[in-house]
């Protein structure tokens, strides 16, 4: 059995109710639900939430909400892995089957497509030595040339050994974009680290590696989304 898990807590502070307010013509959480359903590989697309309105919106979008998340997994400090493992074990109990593969998709991952989910899944399945595959993006500029402020107000190189290294000679560097995380069931449940030599980065185009943390972020992301959709870059 393969499942998608979309964690969606109701207590967002920086953008209140961000999981259910409209984004480009659909509730924000509706986009990752649609991508997971379109992928066509999940026996169940589960939304894990503590919020009745989110549950209603998720069900209307086609997801399953088989439980309300326990209070101990619903505050600001609740670890994501606890939420994921709770949903895995609940699915196994309800279906009477073992979950083999899990894809955790964040509720604000509007820029993730079904094709992204399928390609990352294929990469993970092709390498038996790997536990996870996660959405990542390259840094726009080599991180080895990063600077920080010195105490006197000037600047210092974070990596002074690369002060004179040509950018084309520096190794690739990338970062987690907080969209989705494929993993094997036992790796999740045993709490193996997400980022390790046993993890595969699935590189997303930088134009789709968008953080939405503030109202300004939201407005810019929505405008970018519409541009990408008009270009056919979102499937």
C-alpha positions as a Markdown table, in Angstrom:
| # | Residue | x | y | z |
|---|---|---|---|---|
| 1 | Unk | 0.0 | 0.0 | 0.0 |
| 2 | Unk | 1.2 | 3.5 | -0.8 |
| 3 | Unk | -0.2 | 6.6 | 0.8 |
| 4 | Unk | 0.1 | 10.4 | 0.6 |
| 5 | Unk | 0.0 | 12.3 | 3.9 |
| 6 | Unk | -0.7 | 16.1 | 3.9 |
| 7 | Unk | -0.2 | 17.6 | 7.3 |
| 8 | Unk | -2.4 | 20.7 | 7.8 |
| 9 | Unk | -2.5 | 22.2 | 11.3 |
| 10 | Unk | -5.2 | 24.9 | 11.8 |
| 11 | Unk | -3.1 | 27.3 | 13.9 |
| 12 | Unk | -1.0 | 29.2 | 11.3 |
| 13 | Unk | 0.0 | 32.6 | 12.8 |
| 14 | Unk | 1.9 | 34.4 | 10.0 |
| 15 | Unk | -0.9 | 33.9 | 7.4 |
| 16 | Unk | -4.0 | 32.9 | 9.4 |
| 17 | Unk | -6.1 | 30.1 | 7.8 |
| 18 | Unk | -3.5 | 29.8 | 5.0 |
| 19 | Unk | -4.4 | 26.2 | 4.2 |
| 20 | Unk | -8.0 | 27.0 | 3.3 |
| 21 | Unk | -8.0 | 30.5 | 1.8 |
| 22 | Unk | -8.1 | 30.8 | -2.0 |
| 23 | Unk | -4.9 | 30.7 | -4.0 |
| 24 | Unk | -5.1 | 31.1 | -7.8 |
| 25 | Unk | -8.8 | 30.0 | -7.8 |
| 26 | Unk | -8.6 | 27.0 | -5.4 |
| 27 | Unk | -8.0 | 26.5 | -1.7 |
| 28 | Unk | -4.3 | 26.4 | -1.0 |
| 29 | Unk | -4.6 | 22.8 | 0.3 |
| 30 | Unk | -6.6 | 21.9 | -2.8 |
| 31 | Unk | -3.5 | 22.1 | -5.0 |
| 32 | Unk | -1.4 | 19.4 | -3.3 |
| 33 | Unk | -4.5 | 17.2 | -2.9 |
| 34 | Unk | -5.1 | 17.5 | -6.6 |
| 35 | Unk | -1.5 | 16.7 | -7.4 |
| 36 | Unk | -1.5 | 13.6 | -5.2 |
| 37 | Unk | -4.8 | 12.4 | -6.7 |
| 38 | Unk | -3.6 | 13.0 | -10.3 |
| 39 | Unk | -0.5 | 11.0 | -9.6 |
| 40 | Unk | -2.7 | 8.0 | -9.4 |
| 41 | Unk | -0.3 | 5.8 | -7.3 |
| 42 | Unk | -1.8 | 6.3 | -3.9 |
| 43 | Unk | -4.3 | 4.0 | -2.2 |
| 44 | Unk | -5.3 | 6.9 | 0.0 |
| 45 | Unk | -4.6 | 10.6 | 0.1 |
| 46 | Unk | -4.8 | 11.5 | 3.8 |
| 47 | Unk | -5.0 | 14.9 | 5.3 |
| 48 | Unk | -3.9 | 15.0 | 9.0 |
| 49 | Unk | -5.5 | 18.0 | 10.7 |
| 50 | Unk | -6.8 | 19.2 | 14.0 |
| 51 | Unk | -9.2 | 21.7 | 12.4 |
| 52 | Unk | -12.8 | 21.0 | 11.4 |
| 53 | Unk | -12.8 | 23.6 | 8.5 |
| 54 | Unk | -9.6 | 22.2 | 7.0 |
| 55 | Unk | -11.1 | 18.7 | 7.2 |
| 56 | Unk | -14.2 | 19.8 | 5.4 |
| 57 | Unk | -12.3 | 21.6 | 2.7 |
| 58 | Unk | -9.9 | 18.6 | 2.3 |
| 59 | Unk | -12.8 | 16.2 | 1.9 |
| 60 | Unk | -14.5 | 18.4 | -0.7 |
| 61 | Unk | -11.2 | 18.4 | -2.6 |
| 62 | Unk | -11.2 | 14.6 | -2.7 |
| 63 | Unk | -8.9 | 13.7 | 0.2 |
| 64 | Unk | -9.5 | 11.4 | 3.1 |
| 65 | Unk | -9.7 | 12.7 | 6.6 |
| 66 | Unk | -10.1 | 9.5 | 8.6 |
| 67 | Unk | -9.2 | 11.1 | 12.0 |
| 68 | Unk | -8.8 | 14.4 | 13.8 |
| 69 | Unk | -5.2 | 14.8 | 14.8 |
| 70 | Unk | -4.5 | 14.3 | 18.6 |
| 71 | Unk | -3.9 | 17.4 | 20.6 |
| 72 | Unk | -0.3 | 16.3 | 21.5 |
| 73 | Unk | 0.5 | 16.4 | 17.8 |
| 74 | Unk | -1.1 | 19.8 | 17.1 |
| 75 | Unk | 0.9 | 22.5 | 18.6 |
| 76 | Unk | 3.7 | 24.7 | 17.3 |
| 77 | Unk | 6.4 | 22.3 | 18.6 |
| 78 | Unk | 4.9 | 19.0 | 17.4 |
| 79 | Unk | 7.5 | 17.2 | 15.3 |
| 80 | Unk | 6.6 | 16.5 | 11.7 |
| 81 | Unk | 7.8 | 12.9 | 12.0 |
| 82 | Unk | 5.3 | 12.2 | 14.8 |
| 83 | Unk | 2.5 | 13.5 | 12.7 |
| 84 | Unk | 3.6 | 11.3 | 9.7 |
| 85 | Unk | 4.1 | 8.2 | 11.8 |
| 86 | Unk | 0.7 | 8.6 | 13.5 |
| 87 | Unk | -1.0 | 8.7 | 10.0 |
| 88 | Unk | 1.0 | 5.7 | 8.8 |
| 89 | Unk | 0.0 | 3.5 | 11.8 |
| 90 | Unk | -3.6 | 4.6 | 11.6 |
| 91 | Unk | -3.8 | 3.7 | 7.9 |
| 92 | Unk | -2.3 | 0.3 | 8.5 |
| 93 | Unk | -4.8 | -0.3 | 11.3 |
| 94 | Unk | -7.8 | 0.8 | 9.2 |
| 95 | Unk | -6.8 | -1.1 | 6.0 |
| 96 | Unk | -5.3 | -4.2 | 7.6 |
| 97 | Unk | -2.3 | -3.8 | 5.3 |
| 98 | Unk | 1.3 | -2.7 | 5.6 |
| 99 | Unk | 2.2 | 0.7 | 4.1 |
| 100 | Unk | 5.2 | 0.3 | 1.9 |
| 101 | Unk | 5.8 | 3.8 | 0.5 |
| 102 | Unk | 4.8 | 7.2 | 1.9 |
| 103 | Unk | 4.8 | 10.6 | 0.3 |
| 104 | Unk | 4.4 | 13.5 | 2.7 |
| 105 | Unk | 3.2 | 16.6 | 0.8 |
| 106 | Unk | 3.0 | 20.0 | 2.5 |
| 107 | Unk | -0.3 | 21.7 | 2.5 |
| 108 | Unk | 1.2 | 24.9 | 0.9 |
| 109 | Unk | 3.0 | 22.9 | -1.9 |
| 110 | Unk | 0.9 | 24.5 | -4.7 |
| 111 | Unk | 3.9 | 24.5 | -7.1 |
| 112 | Unk | 4.4 | 20.7 | -6.8 |
| 113 | Unk | 2.8 | 18.7 | -9.7 |
| 114 | Unk | 1.8 | 15.1 | -10.1 |
| 115 | Unk | 4.7 | 14.7 | -12.5 |
| 116 | Unk | 7.1 | 15.8 | -9.8 |
| 117 | Unk | 5.7 | 13.3 | -7.4 |
| 118 | Unk | 5.9 | 10.5 | -9.9 |
| 119 | Unk | 9.5 | 11.3 | -11.0 |
| 120 | Unk | 10.8 | 11.5 | -7.4 |
| 121 | Unk | 9.0 | 8.2 | -6.6 |
| 122 | Unk | 10.7 | 6.5 | -9.7 |
| 123 | Unk | 14.1 | 7.7 | -8.6 |
| 124 | Unk | 13.7 | 6.3 | -5.1 |
| 125 | Unk | 12.3 | 3.0 | -6.3 |
| 126 | Unk | 15.3 | 2.6 | -8.7 |
| 127 | Unk | 17.8 | 2.8 | -5.8 |
| 128 | Unk | 17.3 | 0.2 | -3.1 |
| 129 | Unk | 20.0 | 1.7 | -1.0 |
| 130 | Unk | 18.1 | 5.0 | -0.5 |
| 131 | Unk | 15.4 | 5.6 | 2.1 |
| 132 | Unk | 14.0 | 9.0 | 1.0 |
| 133 | Unk | 13.7 | 11.3 | -1.9 |
| 134 | Unk | 12.8 | 15.0 | -1.3 |
| 135 | Unk | 12.2 | 18.1 | -3.3 |
| 136 | Unk | 15.2 | 20.3 | -3.6 |
| 137 | Unk | 16.5 | 23.3 | -5.6 |
| 138 | Unk | 20.0 | 24.6 | -6.4 |
| 139 | Unk | 21.1 | 27.8 | -4.8 |
| 140 | Unk | 21.1 | 30.7 | -7.3 |
| 141 | Unk | 24.7 | 31.5 | -6.4 |
| 142 | Unk | 27.4 | 29.3 | -5.0 |
| 143 | Unk | 27.0 | 29.2 | -1.2 |
| 144 | Unk | 30.8 | 28.9 | -0.8 |
| 145 | Unk | 31.0 | 32.6 | -1.8 |
| 146 | Unk | 28.6 | 33.7 | 0.9 |
| 147 | Unk | 29.4 | 36.6 | 3.2 |
| 148 | Unk | 28.3 | 37.7 | 6.6 |
| 149 | Unk | 28.6 | 41.0 | 8.5 |
| 150 | Unk | 31.7 | 41.5 | 10.6 |
| 151 | Unk | 31.6 | 43.1 | 14.0 |
| 152 | Unk | 32.9 | 46.4 | 12.7 |
| 153 | Unk | 30.1 | 46.6 | 10.1 |
| 154 | Unk | 32.2 | 45.3 | 7.2 |
| 155 | Unk | 31.9 | 41.9 | 5.6 |
| 156 | Unk | 33.6 | 38.5 | 6.1 |
| 157 | Unk | 33.7 | 35.5 | 3.8 |
| 158 | Unk | 31.9 | 32.5 | 5.4 |
| 159 | Unk | 34.3 | 30.3 | 3.6 |
| 160 | Unk | 37.5 | 32.4 | 3.1 |
| 161 | Unk | 39.3 | 29.5 | 1.6 |
| 162 | Unk | 37.1 | 30.0 | -1.5 |
| 163 | Unk | 37.8 | 33.8 | -1.8 |
| 164 | Unk | 39.5 | 33.3 | -5.1 |
| 165 | Unk | 37.9 | 30.1 | -6.3 |
| 166 | Unk | 36.2 | 30.4 | -9.7 |
| 167 | Unk | 32.4 | 29.8 | -9.3 |
| 168 | Unk | 32.5 | 27.2 | -12.0 |
| 169 | Unk | 35.0 | 25.2 | -10.0 |
| 170 | Unk | 32.8 | 25.0 | -6.9 |
| 171 | Unk | 30.6 | 22.0 | -6.2 |
| 172 | Unk | 26.9 | 22.0 | -6.6 |
| 173 | Unk | 24.9 | 23.0 | -3.5 |
| 174 | Unk | 21.1 | 22.7 | -3.0 |
| 175 | Unk | 18.5 | 23.1 | -0.3 |
| 176 | Unk | 15.3 | 21.4 | 0.8 |
| 177 | Unk | 12.3 | 23.4 | -0.6 |
| 178 | Unk | 9.7 | 22.1 | 1.8 |
| 179 | Unk | 7.3 | 20.6 | -0.8 |
| 180 | Unk | 7.3 | 16.8 | -0.5 |
| 181 | Unk | 9.2 | 13.9 | 0.9 |
| 182 | Unk | 8.9 | 10.3 | -0.4 |
| 183 | Unk | 10.1 | 7.6 | 1.9 |
| 184 | Unk | 10.0 | 3.9 | 2.7 |
| 185 | Unk | 7.7 | 3.1 | 5.5 |
| 186 | Unk | 10.3 | 1.6 | 7.9 |
| 187 | Unk | 12.6 | 4.6 | 7.4 |
| 188 | Unk | 9.8 | 7.0 | 8.5 |
| 189 | Unk | 8.6 | 4.9 | 11.4 |
| 190 | Unk | 12.2 | 4.2 | 12.7 |
| 191 | Unk | 12.9 | 7.9 | 12.5 |
| 192 | Unk | 15.8 | 7.7 | 10.1 |
| 193 | Unk | 17.1 | 11.2 | 9.2 |
| 194 | Unk | 15.6 | 12.8 | 6.2 |
| 195 | Unk | 18.8 | 14.3 | 5.0 |
| 196 | Unk | 21.7 | 11.8 | 4.8 |
| 197 | Unk | 23.7 | 9.7 | 2.3 |
| 198 | Unk | 20.6 | 7.5 | 2.1 |
| 199 | Unk | 18.5 | 10.4 | 0.7 |
| 200 | Unk | 18.0 | 11.5 | -2.9 |
| 201 | Unk | 17.5 | 15.2 | -3.8 |
| 202 | Unk | 14.8 | 15.6 | -6.5 |
| 203 | Unk | 15.8 | 18.9 | -8.1 |
| 204 | Unk | 13.0 | 21.3 | -8.9 |
| 205 | Unk | 13.2 | 24.3 | -11.1 |
| 206 | Unk | 14.3 | 27.3 | -9.0 |
| 207 | Unk | 11.3 | 29.3 | -10.2 |
| 208 | Unk | 9.0 | 26.8 | -8.5 |
| 209 | Unk | 11.0 | 26.7 | -5.2 |
| 210 | Unk | 8.8 | 29.3 | -3.5 |
| 211 | Unk | 8.4 | 29.9 | 0.3 |
| 212 | Unk | 5.1 | 31.4 | 1.4 |
| 213 | Unk | 5.5 | 32.8 | 4.9 |
| 214 | Unk | 4.1 | 36.3 | 4.8 |
| 215 | Unk | 1.2 | 38.1 | 3.0 |
| 216 | Unk | 3.7 | 39.6 | 0.6 |
| 217 | Unk | 5.1 | 36.2 | -0.2 |
| 218 | Unk | 1.5 | 35.0 | -0.9 |
| 219 | Unk | 0.8 | 37.8 | -3.4 |
| 220 | Unk | 4.1 | 37.3 | -5.2 |
| 221 | Unk | 3.6 | 33.5 | -5.3 |
| 222 | Unk | 0.1 | 33.8 | -6.6 |
| 223 | Unk | 1.3 | 36.1 | -9.4 |
| 224 | Unk | 4.1 | 33.7 | -10.3 |
| 225 | Unk | 1.8 | 30.7 | -10.2 |
| 226 | Unk | -0.5 | 32.3 | -12.8 |
| 227 | Unk | 2.5 | 33.1 | -15.0 |
| 228 | Unk | 3.8 | 29.6 | -14.8 |
| 229 | Unk | 0.3 | 28.1 | -15.4 |
| 230 | Unk | -0.1 | 30.3 | -18.5 |
| 231 | Unk | 3.2 | 29.0 | -19.8 |
| 232 | Unk | 2.2 | 25.4 | -19.2 |
| 233 | Unk | 4.9 | 24.9 | -16.6 |
| 234 | Unk | 2.6 | 23.5 | -14.0 |
| 235 | Unk | 1.4 | 20.5 | -15.9 |
